[in-house]
């Protein structure tokens, strides 16, 4: 497990970045956190608003048990401490689109405590991100500024929607690590079924805390636990794509470095990322906890969780990404890379296992992660919507294993399958694509070829790699249908190799 800090060269020497993330994940639930109003994307403005969400006088919040269960399940998936007693607080500052004027959240006593996520980089190395806490809170509504030149409208459909805020320690040292962490977190949440992970709809978004320091300062922070060794951080709110997370970090780190090298100081503030300009801009000064005036919500009793309930939730957990990856490697003999690609989406891993039963597991992995993945991406399709089901890929691989078609012909068959021409065997039979393995027919082609190219045939003995030319000519003569293994064996025998 390695810690790789990305260094940025400034005018006065090298700098390093220190990154911590607060990921807001919308809880997968049919109702809001403190009301029975529906939750869903695409409803008309203010069509999913209860009297509680609208903060009508006398309306009191009632906790949604399912949302608590989802938070506990997520905590267990993050190998985190489940706090059997937690408290809901009121977080006071002006929310123009939250009618009650405060947010119900958790502060000192969250439902989930410390945990850890192991993240793998593209090069196979790993790093650990410590989870500080996970707490439940309600989302705000949405202010609409583009409906009228003179007025701002408010849509309260999201007001009161349950969010899990997952707060990390400042354990990431590069934009790539931050994006990889969010990817891993999203994968875990989707496997657990506690969040759908849809970043385009805002169901998963990140607040990114960025600070810069000189080399060696971070190590002192890890030794002492004192934030005085690190630079002042700025928080970039609501970043909703892996690419934007990286771009926002790159820009913000360089912005801070330029200010410090010019002799200025960094103001602790909240900023927004403008993806069209690729830059961050100031939103407001960053409040500290005391400025939010947290206090326990008098309308909600402390949340007390039965240990037996936690055990039951733990027993119901699905196989999680790390465990699935290890099993795919051991059960199917896949490389760490192939298994890692397959488990990034649970549906892809399930599709693979359905196709790999009784087949060449590596060959199936190649078809699922290469040709099929490319077609799905080009068509904007998820693997659940693939027109080719797992048994079709299994049948195609079976034809290759049986020697009926070559890998090259299989690509042609795959294209025809995608175009809806039928099942693999049916396509091969109708189009006459069977591989030529008849040694008698191949020997005749090879004998004629050697006789017509006696000089090259003699030269192959001095330069054996030149046999490739003869293989190519045989394949050409058979329209690519010759069995390559059989061709190589016959040529070696005929040419005395």
LOZANU-548187 format. One record per residue: residue in three letters; x, y, z of N, C-alpha, C, O in turn. Coordinates in steps of 0.2 Angstrom, whole numbers, plus 2048, in hexadecimal, padded with zeros to 3 digits. Atoms other than C-alpha are relative to their C-alpha. Example, Ala and Ser with C-alpha at 12.3 -4.5 7.8 and 13.67 -1.06 7.14 Angstrom:
2
ala8047FA80083E7EA827804806800809805803 ser7FC7FA7FF8447FB8247FC8058037FF80B804 
END
This chain:
497
unk8047FA800800800800804806800809807804 unk7FC7FA8018088107FA7FD8078017F78077FF unk8027F98008068237FD8048047FB80A8057FC unk7FD7FC80680982D7ED7FE8078007F88087FF unk8017F980080A83F7EF8028037FA8078027F7 unk7FE7FC80680984A7E080380680180080A804 unk7FC7FA7FF8168577E07FE8057FA7FE8037F4 unk8007FB8058138687D7805805801807807806 unk7FA7FB7FF8228737D37FD8077FF7FA8097FA unk8027F980081F8857D78078047FF80C8017FE unk7FA7FB80182B8947D58057FF80680B800805 unk7FC8017FA8318917E78027F98028047F8808 unk7FE8077FE83387E7E77FA7FC7FF7F47FE7FD unk80580580082886F7E87FA8018057FC80380B unk8058007FB81786E7F07FC7F97FF7FD7F67FA unk80480680080B8607F47F98028027F8806805 unk8077FF7FE7F885F7F57FE7FB8058007F5805 unk8038047FB7EE8588037F88007FF7F68067FF unk8078008027DC8527FF7FC7FC8057FE7F6807 unk8058047FD7CD84D8097F98017FD7F88067FB unk8067FF8037BC84A8037FA7FE8047FA7FA809 unk8068017FD7AA84B8097FB7FE7FB7F98027F7 unk80580380579F8407FE7F98008037F87FD808 unk8088007FF78C8437FE7FD7FB7FC7FD7FB7F6 unk8038058047838337F97F98008027F77FF808 unk8088007FF7708337F77FE7F98028007F47FE unk8028067FE7698258017FB7FD7FB7F68007F9 unk8058048057608187F67FA7FE8057FA7FA809 unk8068007FC74F81A7FE7FA8027FC7FA8077F8 unk8067FE80473D81C7F87FD8068037F8809801 unk8037FA7FC73982A80580680480380C801803 unk7FB7FC7FD74383880D8027FF8077FF7FA80A unk7FD8027F974C83881D7FC8018067FC7FD80A unk8057FF7FA73F8408287F98017FE7F5803802 unk80780080272F83F81E7FF7FA7FB8037F77F9 unk8028068047258338138008027F97FE7FE7F5 unk8007FD80772783E8038057FB7FC80A7F97FE unk7FC80480572D8347F48078037FE8088097FE unk7F97FE80273F8357EE8017FD7F87FF7F77F7 unk8008028077428347DB8038067FB80180C7FD unk7FE7FB80574A83D7CC7FB8017FB7F87FC7F8 unk8047FF8067408457BF7F98038017F58047FD unk8077FD7FF73084B7C88008077FF80580B7FF unk8017F980172985C7C580280480680280180C unk7FE7FC7FB72E86A7D07FB8008067F5800805 unk8048007FA7278697E27FB7FA8007F67FB803 unk80580580071E8597DF8017FA8057FD7F6806 unk7FE8057FB72784E7EC802804806807803809 unk7FF7FC7FA72585A7FB7FA7FF8057F57FF803 unk8058017FB71C85580B80080780480480B803 unk8017FA7FC716862818807800805809806807 unk7FA8007FC72685D8228068037FC8098077FF unk7FA7FD8047328618147FE8087FF80380B7FE unk8017F98017298728118008048077FF80A807 unk7FF7FD7FA72B8758247FA8048027FA80A805 unk8067FD7FE7198798278008008088027FB80B unk8018007F871587E83A7FD7FA8037F87F7800 unk8038067FD71386F8458027FA7FD8017F5800 unk7FE80680371B86383A8077FD80380B801804 unk7FA8037FD7288578428037FB7FC8007F77F9 unk7FD80580473584C83A8007F98048007F980A unk8008077FE73483983C8067FD7FC8067FC7F6 unk7FA80380474482F8387FE7FA7FC7FA7F67FE unk80180680474482382A8047FA80180A7FB800 unk7FC8067FE74A8128308047FE7FB80A7FC7FC unk7FC80380674F80C81F8068047FF80B8017FD unk7FA7FC80175B81B81D8057FF80580B7FF804 unk7FB8027FA76381782E8037F97FE8097F87FF unk7FD8068027658058288058007FA80A7FD7FA unk7FB7FF80576D80B81880780380280C8017FF unk7FA7FD7FE7798158218047FB80480B7FB804 unk7FC8057FC77E80782D8037FB7FB8097F97FC unk7FD8058057807FB81E8068037FD80B8007FB unk7FB7FD80378B80881680680080580C7FF803 unk7FA8007FB79680A8268037F98008097F8801 unk7FD8077FF7987F78278047FE7F98097FB7FA unk7FC80180779D7F781480780380080B8027FC unk7FA7FC8007AA8048188057FE80680A801808 unk7FD8037FA7B07F9827801805806806806809 unk8007FB7FB7AC8078337FC7FF8067F87FA806 unk8038017FA7A68098447F98028007F78087FE unk8077FE8007938098467FE8028087FF7FF80C unk8017FD7F978E8158557F97FE8017F48007FE unk8078027FE77F80D85E7FC8068027F6805803 unk8047FA7FE77A81E8648038067FC8098087FC unk7FE7FA80477A82E8597FB8058017F5803803 unk8047FA7FF77283F8597FF8047FA8048057F6 unk8017FB80676A84A84C8008078037FD808808 unk8007F97FE76E85C84D7FD8057FB7FC8037F5 unk8027FB80576886C8458068047FE80A806803 unk7FB7FD80377587483A7FD8077FE7FA8077F9 unk8037F980177188783A8048047FB8098077FD unk7FE7FA80477589282B7FB8007FA7F77FB7F9 unk8057FF80476A89981E8007FB7FA8047FB7F6 unk80180480676388C8117FA8037FC7F58037FF unk8057FD8047598968047FB7FB7FE7F57FC7FC unk8048058037528857FE7FE7FB8057FD7F5803 unk8028057FB74F87C80F7FB8048047FE808809 unk8057FB7FD73F8848168018018077FF80680A unk8008007F9742880828806805802806807808 unk7FB7FB7FF75288B8278067FD80480B801805 unk7FA8047FE75E87E82E8007F97FD7FB7F77FA unk7FF80780376486D8298017FB8068047FC80B unk7FF8067FB76285D8348057FC7FD8057F97F8 unk7FA8038017728558348037FC8067FF7FC80B unk7FD8037FA77E84C84080780380180B8057FC unk7F97FD7FF78E8548488047FC8048087F8802 unk7FB8037FC79784D8577FE7F98018037F5802 unk8028087FF78D83C8587FD7FE7F97F77FD7F9 unk80380380678B8358467FF7F98018017F6805 unk8028078007848248428057FC7FF8057F6801 unk7FA80480279481E83B806803802807809800 unk7F97FD7FE7A68218428057FE7FB8047FE7F5 unk7FA8008047B781D83B8007F97FC7FE7F47FF unk8008058047BA81182D8068007FB80A8057FC unk7FA7FF8057C680E81E7FE7FD7F97FA7F87F9 unk8018038077C580B80B8077FF7FD80B8047FD unk7FA8018037D38038027FF8017F87FA7FE7F5 unk8017FE8077D580B7F08067FD7FC80C7FE7FE unk7FB8028057DE8047E18018057FB7FC8077F8 unk7FF7FB8057E780F7D58007FC7F98007F67F9 unk8008048077E880B7C28067FC7FF8067F77FC unk7FA8048017FA8057C48007FA8058057F6805 unk8018067FC7F47F87D18028018078017FD80C unk7FE7FF7FA7FB8007E07FA8028047F5804801 unk8067FE7FC7EF8047EF802805805808806807 unk7FF7FB7FB7ED8117FC7F98008047F47FE802 unk8068007FC7E181280B7FE80780280280C802 unk8037FA7FE7D582080F7FC7FF8067F87FB806 unk8048017FA7CF8228207F98048007F98097FE unk8067FC7FF7BD8268237FF8028078007FF80C unk8017FD7F97BA8328317F97FF8037F87FD809 unk8078017FD7A78308327FB8007FA7FD8017F4 unk80580080579782D8287FA8038047F8800809 unk8077FE7FC78783782E7FB8017FB7FC8027F5 unk8067FF8047768398287FE8078007FE80A805 unk8037F980076E84A8237FB8017FA7FB7FC7F6 unk8057FF8057618518188028057FB80680A7FD unk7FE7FC8067648598077FB8068007F6806803 unk8047FA80175E86A8037FC8007F97FD7FB7F5 unk80480080675286F7F58058037FA80B8047FB unk7FC7FD8057588787E57FD8077FE7F78077FC unk8027FA80375788A7E08018017F98067FF7F6 unk8007FF80775388E7CE8008077FE7FC80B7FF unk7FF7F980275A89E7C77FF8017F97FF8077F7 unk8017FF80775789B7B57F98007FD7F87FF7F7 unk80780180374489A7B47FD8077FF7F88087FB unk8037F98017418AD7B5805805801809804806 unk7FA7FC7FF74C8BC7B37FF804807804807809 unk8017FC7FA7458C47C37FF7FD8067FF7FF80C unk8028047FA7418B67CF8047FA8008077F77FB unk7FD8067FF7498A77D67FB7FB8037F77FD808 unk8058057FE73E8977D88047FB80480A7FA803 unk7FD8067FC7418897E47FC7FA7FF7F67FA7FF unk80380680173E8777E18027FC8068087FB807 unk7FE8047FA73D86D7F17FF7F88007FF7F5805 unk80080780173C85C7EA8067FC8048057F7807 unk7FA8037FD74E8587F18008018078037FE80B unk8007FE7F974A8608027FE7FB8047F97F8804 unk8018067FC74C85380F8027F97FE8017F5802 unk7FD8068037538468048067FE80480A802806 unk7FA8027FC75F83B80E8067FF7FD8077FD7F7 unk7F980080277183D80C8057FC8058047FD80B unk7FA8037FB7808338138068057FE8088057F8 unk7FA7FC80178F83F8158067FC8028067FA808 unk7FA8057FE79F8348158068058008088077FA unk7FB7FC7FF7AD83E81B8077FC8018087F8805 unk7FA8037FF7BF83981880580480480480A805 unk7FA7FD7FE7CF83D8208048037FA8038017F5 unk7FD7FE8057DB8478168067FC7FE80C7FD7FF unk7FB8058027E483880F8027FF7F98067FB7F7 unk7FF8018087E483B7FC8058067FF80580B801 unk7FB7FC8027F38437F48018027F98068067F7 unk8007FE8077EF8457E27F98007FD7F57FD800 unk8068008037E08497D77FE7F97FE7F87F77FF unk8018078027E18377D07FE7FC8067F97F8805 unk8028037FA7E08307E27F98028027F57FD804 unk8067FE7FE7D183A7E67FA7FD7FC7F57FB7FE unk8058028057C78357D68007F88017FA7F5801 unk8018087FF7CC8227DA7FD7FF8067F97FA806 unk8038017FA7C68247EB7F88007FF7F47FC802 unk8077FF8017B582A7E67FD7FB7FB7F87F87FD unk8028068047B481C7D97FF7FA8047FA7F7803 unk8018067FB7B780F7E67FA8018057F77FC806 unk8067FF7FB7AB8177F27F97FF7FC7F57FC7FF unk80680180479E8187E47FE7F87FF7F97F6800 unk8018078017A18057E07FD7FD8067F97F8806 unk8028037FA79F8007F27F88028027F47FD803 unk8077FE7FF78E80A7F47FB7FD7FB7F67FB7FE unk8048038057878037E47FF7F88027FA7F6801 unk8018077FE78B7F17EA7FC7FF8067F87FA806 unk8048017F97837F47FB7F98027FE7F4800802 unk8077FE8027747FC7F27FD8058047F7807805 unk8027FA7FB77480B7FE8008077FC7FE80B7FF unk8007FA8047778187F08017FD7F98047F97F7 unk7FF8038077758167DD8068037FC8078017F7 unk7F97FE8037858207DA7FF8047FA8048067F6 unk8017FC80677D82B7CC8038078017FF80B804 unk7FD7F97FF78983A7CB7FC8057FC7FC80B7FE unk8037FB8047808427BD7F98038037F8809802 unk8067FD7FD7708447C78018038077FD80580A unk7FE7FD7FA77A84A7D67FF7FB8067FF7FD80C unk8018057FB77683A7E08077FE8048077FB809 unk7F98017FD7898397E48048067FE8058077F8 unk7FC7FB8017938487E58058028058047FF80B unk7FB7FF7FB7A384E7EE80280780180280B7FD unk7FD7FA7FE7A985D7F88077FE8018097FA805 unk7F98028007BC85D7F580480680480380B802 unk7FC7FB7FC7C78658028088007FE80B7FA7FE unk7F97FF8037D886B7FB80480480480280A806 unk7FB7FB7FD7E78728048077FE7FD8087F87FA unk7F98018027FA8737FF80580180580480580A unk7FA7FF7FB80A8718098067FE7FD8077FB7F7 unk7FA80280281C86E8078017F98017FE7F6806 unk7FF8077FF82385C8058037FF80880780380A unk7FE8027FA8258548167FB8038067FA80080B unk8057FE7FB81785E81F7FB7FB8017F87FA807 unk8058057FF80A85181C8027FA8047FE7F8808 unk7FD8057FC8158448248008028077FE7FE80C unk8007FD7FA81684F8337F98008037F87FE809 unk8078017FF8038508337FE7F98027FB7F8807 unk8028077FE80183D8338037FE8078017FA80A unk7FD8027FA80E83C8417FD8038067FC80080B unk8037FC7FA80684984D7F98008007F6801805 unk8077FF8007F484A8477FE8078007F8809800 unk8017F98007F685D8477FF8037F98048027F5 unk8027FD8077EE8668388048077FF8058097FA unk7FC7FA8007FA87583C8067FF7FB8098047F8 unk7FA80180580786C8307FD8017F98018017F4 unk8038008067FB86D8227FE8087FE7FD80C803 unk8037F98027F587D8187F98008017F57FC802 unk8087FF7FF7E48858197FD7FD7FA7FF7FD7F4 unk8038048067D887B80F7FA8047FE7F7808801 unk8067FE8047CA8808037FC7FB7FE7FE7F57FC unk8058068027BA8768007FD8027FA7FA8077F9 unk8037FF8067B48747EF7F97FC8007FA7F6800 unk8078037FF7A18707EF7FE7FC7FA7FE7FF7F4 unk8048038057978647E68037FE7F98008007F4 unk7FD8038067A285C7D97FE7FA7FE7FE7F5802 unk80480680279984F7CF8037FC7FB7FF7F87F7 unk7FD8058047A58467C48087FF80280B803805 unk7F98027FF7B683D7C58058057FD80A808800 unk7FC7FB8047BD8497B880080780380680A804 unk8007F97FD7B78597C0804800807807805809 unk7FC8007FA7BE8537D18078017FF80B805802 unk7F98008027CF8517C98028077FE80780B800 unk7FF7F98027CE8627C080080580580480A806 unk8017FB7FB7C886B7CF806800805808806807 unk7FA8007FB7D68657DA8068037FD80A807800 unk7FA7FD8037E38697CD80080880080580B802 unk8007F88007DD87B7CB801803807805808808 unk8007FD7FA7DA87E7DD807800804809804807 unk7FA8017FE7EB8777E28058057FD809809801 unk7FC7FB8037F48827D67FE80780280380C802 unk8027FA7FE7EA8917DB803802807805807808 unk7FD7FF7F97EF88F7ED80780180080A805803 unk7F97FF80180188D7E88028077FE80780A801 unk7FF7F980380189D7DE7FF80580580380A806 unk8017FB7FA7FA8A77ED8057FF805808805807 unk7FB8017FB8068A07F98078027FE80B805801 unk7FA7FE8038158A37EE8018077FF80680A7FE unk8007F88008108B57EC8008038067FF809807 unk8007FD7FA8108B77FE7FA8018047F9804809 unk8067FF7FD7FE8B68017FE7FA8058027F6806 unk8038057FC7F38AB80C7FA7FD7FE7F68007FA unk8068048027E589E8097FB8028057FB80080B unk8067FF7FC7D48A380F7FC7FA8007FB7F77FB unk8048067FF7CA8948167F98027FD7F6806800 unk8067FE8047BB89580A7FD7FA7FD8007F57FB unk8048058047AE88B8018008027F97FF8087F7 unk7FF7FE8077B188B7EE7FB7FC7FB7F97F67FD unk8048048057A78857DE8057FF7FB8098037F9 unk7FC8018067AF87D7CF7FC8017FA7F67FF7F9 unk8037FE8067AA8847BE8037FB7FB8097FD7F8 unk7FD8058057AD8757B28018037F98058017F5 unk7FF7FD8067AB8807A38068047FF80A8047FA unk7FA7FC8007B988B7A88067FC80380C7FE803 unk7FA8047FD7C387E7B1803803806809802808 unk7FD7FC7FA7C58897C17FB8008067F57FF805 unk8057FF7FB7BE88B7D27FF80780280380B800 unk8027F97FE7B689B7D97FD8008077FA7FB809 unk8027FF7F97B28A17EA7F98008017F58037FD unk8078007FF7A189D7F17FE8048067FA808807 unk8017FD7FA7A28A28038057FE8058097F9803 unk7FA8027FB7AE8A28127FD7FA8037F87F9804 unk8018077FD7AF89181A7FE80180780280380B unk8027FF7F97A589082A8037FA8048047F5801 unk7FE8057FB7AB8868397FA7FD8037F5800803 unk8068037FD7A087B8437FC8048047F6804804 unk8037FC7FB79D8888507FB8057FC7F68087FF unk8047FB8047968948427F97FD7FE7F58007FC unk80680380278988783E7FB7FF8067F57FE805 unk8048017FA7828878507FD7FA8007F77F9801 unk8038067FF7808758517FC7FF8077FF80180C unk8038027FA77486F85E7FB7FA7FF7F87F97FA unk80480680176A85E8617F98037FE7F6807801 unk8077FE80275985F8587FB7FE8057FB7F8807 unk8058027FB74C8608657FA7FC7FE7F77F9802 unk80680480273F85785A8027F97FF7FE7F57FD unk7FE80680174A8488588037FD806808800808 unk7FC8037FA74F83C8668067FD7FD8077FC7F7 unk7FA8048027608348667FF7FA7FC7FA7F67FE unk8018068047628268598037FA80480A7FA804 unk7FD8057FC7658168637FF7F97FB7F97F87F9 unk8008068057698068588017FA8048067F9808 unk7FF8077FD7677F485E8067FC7FD8067FC7F7 unk7FB8048037777EA85C7FE7FA7FC8017F97F7 unk80380680476D7DB8567FE8027F97FF7FE7F4 unk8027FD8067667E68488078017FB8077FF7F6 unk7FA7FF8037787EB8438037F97FD8057F87F8 unk7FE80780277D7D88437FC7FD7FA7FF7FA7F6 unk80580280576E7D48388028037F98028007F4 unk7FE7FC8067737E282C8067FD7FD8077FC7F7 unk7F98028027857DC82B7FF7F97FD8037F87F8 unk80180780377F7CA8287FD8007F97FE7FB7F5 unk8048008067757D08198058047FA8028047F5 unk7FC7FD8057847D98108017FC7FA8037F67FB unk7FE8048067877D47FE80880080080C802804 unk7F88018017997CF7F88028077FD7FF8097F9 unk7FE7F98027A27E07F78067FF7FB8097FA7FA unk7FB8008067AE7E57E98077FD8028097F97FE unk7F98037FF7BF7E07F27FF7F88008037F57FE unk8018078007B87CF7F67FE7FD7FA8017F77F8 unk8018038077B17CC7E58068007FC8077FB7F8 unk7FA8008047C17D17DD8057FA8028077F77FD unk7FC8057FE7CB7C57E77FD7F97FE8017F57FC unk8038068027BE7B77E38017FF7F98027F97F7 unk8008018077BE7BA7D18077FE7FE8087FA7F9 unk7F98028017D17B97D18017F88028057F57FE unk7FF8067FD7D17A97DB7FC7FA7FC7FE7F57FA unk8048058037C27A07D38018007F88007FA7F6 unk7FF8008077C57A57C18078017FD8088017F7 unk7F97FF8037D77A87C08028067FD8068077F9 unk7FF7FA8037D67BA7BB805804803807803809 unk7FB7FB7FD7E37C77BD7FD8058047F7806804 unk8037FA7FB7E17D57CA7FD8057FB7F88087FD unk8027FB8057DF7E17BB7F97FE7FD7F48027FE unk8068028037D17D77B37FA8008057F5802804 unk8058007FB7C87D47C37FE8078027F8808804 unk8027F97FE7C97E67C87FC8047FB7F88077FD unk8057FC8057C17EC7B77F97FD8017F5801800 unk8078038007B37DF7B97FC8028067F6803806 unk8037FE7FA7AF7E47CB7FE8078017FA809806 unk8017F88007AE7F77C87F88018007F6806803 unk80780080079B7F47C47FE7F98027FF7F47FF unk8028077FE7927E67CD7FC7FC7FA7FD7F67FA unk8038038057877E37BE8057FD7FB8037F87F8 unk7FB8038057967E07B38037FA8038047F57FF unk7FD8067FC79E7D47C07FA7FA7FF7FC7F47FE unk80580680078D7CA7C07FF7FE7F97FE7F87F8 unk80080280778C7CA7AD8067FC7FE8057F67FB unk7FA80580279E7C37AC7FF7F98038007F47FF unk8018077FD79A7B57B87FB7FC7FD7FC7F67FC unk80580480478B7B07AF8027FE7F98017F87F7 unk7FD8028067957AF79F8057FC8008077F87FC unk7FA8047FF7A47A77A67FF7F98028047F5802 unk8028077FD79B7977AD8027FB7FA7FF7FB7F5 unk7FE8068047A47887A58048037FA8067FE7F5 unk7FC7FE8067AE793798807803802809803808 unk7F97FD7FE7C079A7977FF8078037FD80C800 unk8017FA7FD7BF7A77A48038077FE80180C7FE unk7FC7FB8027CD7B279E7FD8037F97FC8097F8 unk8037FE8077C57B278C7FA8048017F88097FE unk8067FD7FE7B47B77938018078027FE80C800 unk7FE7FA7FD7BC7C579D8028057FA80080B7FA unk7FE7FC8067C47CC78D7FA8027FC7FA8087FA unk8057FE8047B47CC7837FB8058047F980A801 unk8047FC7FC7AA7D479280380780180080C800 unk7FD7F97FE7B77E27968028037F98048097FA unk7FE7FD8067BC7E57847FB8027FB7F88077FA unk8057FF8067B07E37757F98028037F6806800 unk8077FE7FE7A07E377F8008068037FC80A802 unk8007FA7FD7A57F178A8018067FB7FE80B7FC unk7FF7FB8057AA7FB77B7F98027FC7F88077FB unk8077FF8047997F87727FB8048057F8808803 unk8047FD7FB7907FD7828018078017FD80B801 unk7FE7F980079A80D7847FE8047FA7FB8097FB unk8027FC8067978127727F98018007F68067FD unk8087FF80078480F7747FD8038067F7804806 unk8037FC7FA7838187857FC7FB8047F77FD807 unk8038057FC77D80778D8037FE8068097FD806 unk7FD8037FA77F80079E8007F87FE7FC7F67FA unk8008078027837ED79E7FA7FD8017F87F87FE unk8068037FF7727E97A57FB8017FA7F77FD7F9 unk8047FF80676B7F07958037FD7F98017FE7F4 unk7FC8038067777E67897FB7FC7FC7F77F77FF unk80480580476E7DE77B8027F97FF7FF7F47FE unk7FD80680077A7D077C8007FD80780380080C unk8008037F97777C578C8067FC8018097FA7FC unk7FA8047FE7847BB7958017FA7FC8067F87FA unk80080680377F7AB78D8038007F88067FC7F6 unk7FE7FF8077837B277B80880180080B7FE7FC unk7F87FF8007957B77808037F98028087F77FF unk7FD8067FE7977A67888007FB7FA8057F77F9 unk80180480679179E7788068027FB8097FD7F7 unk7FB7FE80479D7A876E8077FE80280B7FB7FE unk7F98037FD7AC7A37798007F97FF8067F67FE unk8008078017A77917788027FE7F98057FA7F8 unk7FE8018077A87927658088017FF80B7FD7FB unk7F97FF8007BA7997678047FA8038087F7800 unk7FD8067FC7BE78B7748007FA7FC8057F67FC unk8008068047B877E7688038007FA8037FA7F6 unk7FC7FF8067C278475A7FB8017FA7FE8007F4 unk8057FF8067B278774F8028077FD8028077F7 unk7FE7FA8037B879974D806803803808801809 unk7FA7FD7FD7C87A37507FE8068037F8809803 unk8027FA7FC7C97B275B7FF8067FB7FB80A7FC unk8017FB8057CA7BD74B7F97FF7FD7F68057FD unk8078008037BA7B67447FB8018057F6804804 unk8057FF7FB7B27B77557FE8088007F9809802 unk8027F97FF7B37CA7547FB8027FA7F78067FB unk8057FF8067A97C97437FA7FE8037F4801802 unk8068037FD79D7BE74C7FD8058057F6806805 unk8037FB7FB79B7CA75A7FD8067FD7F8808800 unk8037FA8037987D974F7F97FE7FD7F48027FE unk80680380278A7CE7477FB7FF8057F5800805 unk8048017FA7837CA7587FD8068027F7807804 unk8027F97FE7837DC75D7FA8037FB7F68067FD unk8057FD8057797E074D7FA7FC8007F57FE7FC unk8068047FF76C7D37527FF7FB7FB7F97F97FA unk80180580576F7C67457FF7F98037FE7F47FF unk8018067FC76D7B87528057FE805809801807 unk7FC8037FB7767AC75D8077FF7FD8077FE7F7 unk7F98018037897A975B8007FA7FB8037FA7F5 unk8008068047877977547FC8017FA7FE7FF7F4 unk8047FF80677979C7498038047FB8038037F5 unk7FD7FC8057837AA7418067FD7FD8077FD7F7 unk7FB80480379279F73F7FE7FB7FA8017FB7F5 unk8038058057887927367FD8037F97FF8017F4 unk8037FC80577E79E72B8058037FB8058037F5 unk7FB7FC80378E7A87268057FC7FD80A7FE7FA unk7FB80480179979972480780280280C8027FF unk7FA7FD7FD7A67A07308047FB8048097FD807 unk7FC8057FC7AC78F7378078007FE8098017F8 unk7F98008017BE78E7398027FA7FC8007F57FD unk7FD8068047C878372C8057FC80480B7FF805 unk7FB8047FD7D07757368027FA7FD8067F67FF unk7FF8068047D07687298088007FD80A8047F9 unk7F98008017E37647288017FE7F88068017F5 unk7FF8018077E175D7167FF8067FC8048077F8 unk8017FA8047DA76D70F8068058018088087FD unk7FB7FC7FF7E77777188077FE7FE80A8027FB unk7FA8038037F576C7138018027F98068047F6 unk8007FE8077F076F7018028077FF8068097FA unk7FF7F98017F078270380880180280B8057FE unk7F97FF7FE80178170C8057FE7FB80A8017FA unk7FC8038058097766FF8018047FA8068067F8 unk8007FC8068047816F18048078028088097FE unk7FD7FA7FE80A7906FB80880080080C8047FE unk7F880180081C7896FE8037FF7FA8088017F8 unk7FD80180781E7836EC8008077FD8058087F9 unk8007F980481A7956E680580580380680A800 unk7FB7FB7FC82679D6F38057FC8038077FC809 unk7FB8047FD8347916F4806803803809801808 unk7FB7FC7FD84179E6F77FE80280780380280C unk8027FE7F98377A57068007FA8058017FB80B unk8018067FC83479370C8077FE8038087FC809 unk7F98027FE84779070C80380580580680380A unk7FD7FB7FC84B7A07157FD80080780080280C unk8038017FA83F79C7238047FC8058047FD80B unk7FC8047FB84B78F72A806805803808803809 unk7FB7FC7FE85879D72C7FD80680580080880A unk8037FA7FC84B7AA7337F97FD8017F47FF7FE unk8068037FE83D7A073C7FA8048007F48037FF unk8067FC7FF8327AF7407FD8027F97F78057F9 unk8037FF80782F7B172D7FA7FC7FF7F77FD7FA unk8068058018227A372F7FA8048007F58027FD unk8067FC8008167B17337FD8027F97F78037F9 unk8037FE8068157B67217FC7FA7FD7F77FB7FA unk8038068038107A471C7F97FF8047F47FE800 unk8068007FC8037A472A7FB8057FD7F58037FC unk8047FB8037FC7B47237FD7FE7FA7F78007F8 unk8028028067FB7AD7127FA7FB8007F67FB7FC unk8058058007F179E7177FA8038037F4801800 unk8067FD7FE7E57A87217FD8047FB7F68047FA unk8027FD8067E37B37127FC7FC7FB7F77FD7F9 unk8038058057DF7A47077FA7FD8037F67FB7FF unk8068037FD7D279E7137FB8058027F6803806 unk8047FB7FE7CA7AE7168008018077FB80380A unk8007FF7F97D07AF7287FD7FA8047FD7FB80A unk8038067FD7C879E72C8047FB8028027F6806 unk7FB8057FE7D779372E80180080780280680B unk7FF8007F97DA78D73F80880180180C7FE7FF unk7F97FE8007EA7967448057FB80380B7FA801 unk7FC8057FD7F178974F8027FA7FC8077F87FB unk7FF8068057EF77B7428048037FA8097FF7F8 unk7FB7FD8057F778773580780080280B7FE7FE unk7F97FF7FD80678A7408037F98008097F87FE unk7FE8078008087777438027FD7F98087FB7F8 unk7FF8038078077727318068047FD80A8017F9 unk7FA7FD80381378072B8067FE80380B7FE7FF unk7FA8027FD82077C7388027F97FD8087F87FC unk7FF80680281F76A7328038007F98087FD7F7 unk7FE80080782076E7208068047FE80A8027FA unk7FA7FC80182E77B7228067FD80380B800803 unk7FB8037FC83877072D803804806809804808 unk7FE7FC7FA83877B73C7FF7FC8068007FF80C 
END
